[in-house]
Amino acid sequence: MTRHDFDVLVIGSGPGGEGAAMKAAKSGKKVAVVERFKQVGGGCTHWGTIPSKALRHAIQMIGQFRANPLFAHCFENNTNHRYGLGQLLATAESVVRRQVSMREGFYDRNRVPLIEGDARFVDEHTIAVTARDGAITACSADFFVIATGSRPYHPPDIDFDHPRVLDADKVLALTDTPVSMTIYGAGVIGCEYASMFRAMGIKLNLINTRAKLLEFLDDEIIDALAYHMRDTGIVLRHNEECDRVEPLDDGVLLHLKSGKIIKSDYLLWANGRTANSDSLGLESLKIETDHRGRITVNQRFQTNLPHISAVGDVIGPPSLASASYDQGRFAAAQLCGTAADTHLAEEMPSGIYTSPEISCIGANERELTEAKVPYEIGHAFFKSLARPDHEHRRGHVEDSVPPGNAGDSGHSLLRPRRRRDHPHRPGHHAPAPTQQHADVFREHHIQLPHDGRGLPGRGAERPE
């Protein structure tokens, strides 16, 4: 077996592994990264954060475009135009390719070799890397950082090989747009996908095993999220548990313990995740893990063997890309003997990409009340005037304009109807499409006039 010696070996090239490798390399250490897949980036880049958020952005842009009356003329002669899930996922693939290219550049510039294959500990300072062709390479190092991430949890009694039973990884491989879908699990992933698929017009059932959505948030935010979900047509069912899943040729039957039976085209199982630690041979080193495979670490991200650290989803919450990257940097700094303020990774802001989006950091109101910590609440209200029913709301806008300026045609909040001197409506009532709109039109093969410079024309006739 070929043998290589390194100062630090990082297992996994996701955000946690990348953060550890870059920090160790810039500290002057000889570093290598072991990655089981052909391309770097881990689950975050290939079937997690990056593709799902790229899909969400595409869905949002199409939804805003279709709902805005200023662009209604683009569909006057194309009323049957629809955007399928496969079309929108194609935009996510281009984003993933750019991310992979960028991250490969990080390793090249810092002279960090990538070793492809599955890693398994042989002893405390040696791992065996098995390549796809079966070749085994032994790599030894002084220090190790485990950043292997996690995967969707698969209950043993559910057939995930059936094409209509999906998890958070398989759902991004769908090529057709279902009419209906049931999501089991109303955690962050379940709520985000529920918002996305409902925005595409898919009939959506969201099954929650708890009494409320996302119980780690403030009650006010939870109630607002539930209201907006129901307002869009999502059917929420709380305090429900799965009894069994019955896949069919034309759909999936979800049998709940309450006696309810829900049929939909697809079932997305989004109820928990399992750490990717079962194939690392940790049991031979007596490294502790829990029932979901999550590795137990101390505040310095060290296992019970101080020279072996673990970061990211493989150690459990907060399971955020930003937190994983910082954890990797802090773990590498500790291994390299560099000072690191690990407390900075204790409180990481969470971003939840539902519609509307949610962000939070620190304790919620219930936790502060139980701890008898006094706090104050601040509210900020925002009202948008750029809504599809802007003509209907014009009277409300006029009432809010100061009396002295109510008749002023140049007032920033009020323009006379059908005036043509608006900077974004030169020469006619149709808006001047921006480059962003042009990208959407081009992606979905909608013809736009051009001004000779490759940009949408300003004074041209409306496209058919």
Buried (B, 14 or more C-beta within 10 A) or exposed (E): EEEBBBBBBBBBBBBBBBBBBBBBBBBEBBBBBBBBBEBBBBBBBBBBBBBBBBBBBBBBBBBEBEEBEBBEBBEEEEEEEEBEBEBBBEBBEEBBEEBBEEBBEBBEEEEBEBBBBBBBBBEEBBBBBBEEEEEBBBBBBBBBBBBBBBBBBBEEEBEBEBEBBBBBBBBBEBEEBBEBBBBBBBBBBBBBBBBBBBBBEBBBBBBBBEEBBBBBBBEEBBEBBBEBBEEEEBBBBBEBEBBEBBBEEEBBBBBBEEEEEBBBBBBBBBBBBBBBBEEBBBEEBEBEBEEEBBBEBEEBBBBEBEBBBBBBBBBBEBBBBBBBBBBBBBBBBBBBEBEBEBEEBEEBEBBBBBBEEBEBEEBBBEEBEEEEEEEEEEEEEEEEEEEEEEEEEEEEBEEEBEEEEEEEEEBEEBEEEEEEEEEEBEEEEBBBBEEEBBEBBEBBEBEBEEEEEEBBBBEBEEBE
